[in-house]
């Protein structure tokens, strides 16, 4: 599949989708507290997205039943919102997308609920920082593997592990476009980055082993060793200079 390079008009549409997506995550962060259910967070997200004239990218995507993925503790990604109430010490990864004017935004954050363990806080911080270590190389003329390698080196140097089965991706008119973006070094240099590429870069980091499995709901992905997992993602525009983070508001 060819990588789509966006023109100025398309990029402006992606900025709108990205801004809404980032605003949703900021809103959800303010609502996360002990006792709130993941179902409530999903409702808040959907209402906000629709209030901006957008639609939730995830709802109905491949049959997914909700507007956000809400993944708690050992859940890595694709957690389905429901009646579960958050407890003190939990961590929750929320992944969300907004679709407007023909384009998608996509971003994820992991949030602490109440007072979390030092390990949980460090996992969240390292996962976020690994993204920023990676995008130092998100410049026109560099190759994709430079981003992947930087993420992996930072995560592993801090004693955590990078998930292999799930990766980042291109994004635009479709939620998932070329190229795939591993968070670990591969044998390939990957494509050369050029101005106008839009990428969803998303480190997924485990406190223990990198191995994961899918639960019987066919969506929720958890760590095999049941240790904590964290997720951090932004939609990134490659420019002639510094990358532009479309979903970091």
N, C-alpha and C positions, 0 to 999 in steps of 0.2 A: 504494500500500500504506500502510495506517495505521500510525502509530508506536504501539508498545505501551508503556504506562506500567505499571510493576510495582508490586504491592502489597507490604506488609511481609513476608509469607511468601515471596513470589517473590524479593524482594531478598535474604532470608537464604539462599535456595538459591543465588543468584548469588554471594553472598560465599564460599560453600563452593567452588564451581567456580572462582572467581577466585583463591582462596587456593592451591588445588592447582596451578593454572596458573603462578602466580608462584613457587611452591616448585620446580616443575620447572625453570624458567629459572635459578633460583639454583643448583640442583644441577648443571645442565649447565655453567654458568659454571665451577664447580669442576673439571669434567672436561675442559675444553677445553685442549689442549696440542698441541705439535708431535707428529705421528704418529698421533693419534687419527683414526679414520675417521668420516665422517658417519653411516654405518650403525651404528657403536657408540653414538653419541650418540642415535640414534633408539631403539635398544634400551633404553638407560638411561631415556629419557623414558617409553616405553610401560610399562616395568616399574613405574616410580614411580607413574604415573597409575593403573594398575590396582591397585596396592597400597593405594591410598586409596579403593577402591571406585568409582572413576570409569572412564570409557572415553575413549580419545583422540578428540577431536572431528574431527580431520582424516582419520583412517584410514578409507578407503572413501568419503570425502565427494567426490561427483562422480567417483569412481573413483581418487582419490589413494591411492597405495599405502603410505603411511607415516604415522607419528604426528607427526612434525615436518616442517616445511619447513626445509631446510638450504641456504642460498644463500651461495656463497663469492665474494668479490671483486666482479666485475662482475655477478654474479647478484643480482637485486633481490629477488625473491620466488619461492615455489613450487619451489625446488630440491628434487630428489628425493634422499634419502639413499642412499649406495652405498659403494663400496670406496675412494673418494677419501680420502686421508690429508691432514690439514691440515699446511701448511708454515709455517715461520717467516716472519712478515710478512703472512700471510693475514689477512683479516677474514671473519667468518662471521655471517650474520644467521639467527637461529633464531626461527621463528614456531611457536607451539604452542597447543593448546586442550584443555580437559578438560570432559567432560559428565557431570553427576551430578544426581540429583533433578530431571531434566527441564530443566536449564539449562546453558548453555555459559559458559566463561571463555575469553578469547582475549588473547594478549599476544605481543610480539616484542622482541628485543634484538639489537644487533650487538656482537660481541665481537672483541677483538684476539687474534691467535695469536702468542705470542712477542713479538718486537720489531717493531713496525710503523712505517711512515713517519709523519712529522709530519702529512702531509696526511690519511692514513688516520685517525689519532687525532683530528684536528680534525673530519673528516667525522662520525665516530661521536659526538663531543661535541656538535656543532652539531645533529645529527639528534635526539639526546635532548633537548637544551635547547629545540628548537623545539616539542616536545610540551608542555613545561611553560609555554612562552610562550602556546601555544594554550589550555591549560586554565585560564588566568587568566580566560577568558571563559566557561568551562563552568559557568554559574550560571543558575538559574531566572530567567526574564524576559529574558535575552539571546537573540540569534538565532544560528543555527548559523554563519552566514558570519563572525561575529566571531572564532570559533575558527580557521576556515580562513585568514582574512586575517592573523591574528597568526603562524601557522605560516609562511606564505609570506614575509611581510616579514622574519622573522628569518633564514630560510634564505637568501634572496636577498641580504640585507644582508651575509651572510658569504661570498658568492661561489659558492654552490652552487645547484643547481636542484631544483625540485619536480616529481615525476612526475605526469603528468596522467591517464594511462590507468587508474590504480588508486587507490581511495579507501578511507576508513574506512566504518564501517557501524554501524547499530543491532545489538544482540545480545540474546539472551534464550533463549526456547525454541528458536529457530532460530539457527544460526551467523550468518547474514546477514539482518538485518531492516532495515526503514526506520528512519531516513533514510540515504541515502548522505552521506558526510562528506568532501568534497574537502579537500585540503590547500592549496588556492589559492582566491583570491577569485573568485566567479562573479557573474553579474548578479542572481542571486536572493539575498534575505536568508536564505532557508532557513527552516525551522520555528522557532518560538519554543520555547526550552528550558523544560521544566517538571520539577518534582520527580518522581522515579520513572523517568525515562528512563535507559536504560543504553546507552552508546555505546562502540564500539571505535574509538578515535582513534589513527591510525597514520601519522605522517609517513614518507614514502619519499623519500629524498634522494639525488641523484646528484652526484658530484664534477665531472662534465662536463655535457653536454647532457641535457635531461630526456627525450629520446626513448628508447624501449625496444622490444624485440621478443621474441616467444615462440619458443623453440627447437623443434626437430623432435619432442621428446618431448611436445609440446603442454601442458607445464606450466611449465618453467623460463623465467622472464622475465629478460632481461639488458639491460644498457645497449647501445645501438647503437654508441656510440663505444668500448666496452670499458673505460671508466673505472669506478672503484669506485662502489658504491652501499651505502647503509645504511638501516636500518629500526628504528623504535622504536614500541612500541604498548602500551597498557594498556586494560583494560575500565574504563570510568568511569561512576559513578553520579551523576546530577544530584540534588542535595539543595536544601534551602531556603537553604543556606549554601555552604561550600567543597565542591567536588566530592570524592567518595570514590573512591580508586583501588583497585579490587577486586583487581587483579593485581600490585600493587607491594608485595612482602613484605620 
